[in-house]
Amino acid sequence: MRKDKEKVIDDVWTEDHVRSFLRARAYDGTDDNFHMLLKAYQSMRPSDFELFVGFFTAEGRDINACGKDGRTVLDIITGHRHGDEYAAILRAAGGR
């Protein structure tokens, strides 16, 4: 079976596209703030993620929201091989 879409790399993200992640909602009982941050981390390059975190915190959202397992997004990405830049962005925004 063939893939019906090619993976897009280096796509230019507009502010509206980045901001659209603020509408992401979890439907399994996970905290929406945690869900938004995790989806943004999984989908964005560091520069786009930094822009998103600025929008996220400007709305007064919880940068330290936890998932069902009690871990924050910062806890999760700290263990990732390429997570250092993302972790620094979260720490600069008050992540702990």
Secondary structure by P-SEA (a helix, b strand, c coil): cccccccccccccccccccccccccccccccaaaaaaaaaaacccaaaaaaaaaaaaaacccccccccccccccccccccccaaaaaaaaaaaccc
